[in-house]
Amino acid sequence: MENEIISIFSLAFNEGKLPAFKQLVAKIVTETHKEPGTLAYIYSISEDEKTAHIVERYRTEALVSHVEETFSPFAEEFLSLVKITGLNVYGKPDAAIKAKLDPFGAVYMTPFDGFTR
């Protein structure tokens, strides 16, 4: 995981906004799929359809461009539909990555043992 960043966002839907959120996410996922440095980008919803998680896995050098170029055109609408209730970041983000994730209340978790395949 030396050259990768994993982030897990927790979201709460604003009242009545789930249908619009799903439509917007389809557009974001389509654009994100084009990024070669995005290794995983998965939205999951709770059974009661009140909360969601986004699991994102990037090559370290790809995260900033995802935020600046791919997500940025959708950010205002995205944030009008949900509230970000948590963000955990795994890996060794540099200052540029932290500058992009800090506004979302990021909690940084530094790996100390383990492996990925």
Secondary structure, DSSP 4 states (H G I P E B T S, - for coil): -TTEEEEEEEEEEPTT-HHHHHHHHHHHHHHHTT-TTEEEEEEEE-TTSSEEEEEEEEEGGGHHHIIIIIIHHHHHHHHHHEEEEEEEEEE---HHHHHHHGGGT-EEE---S----
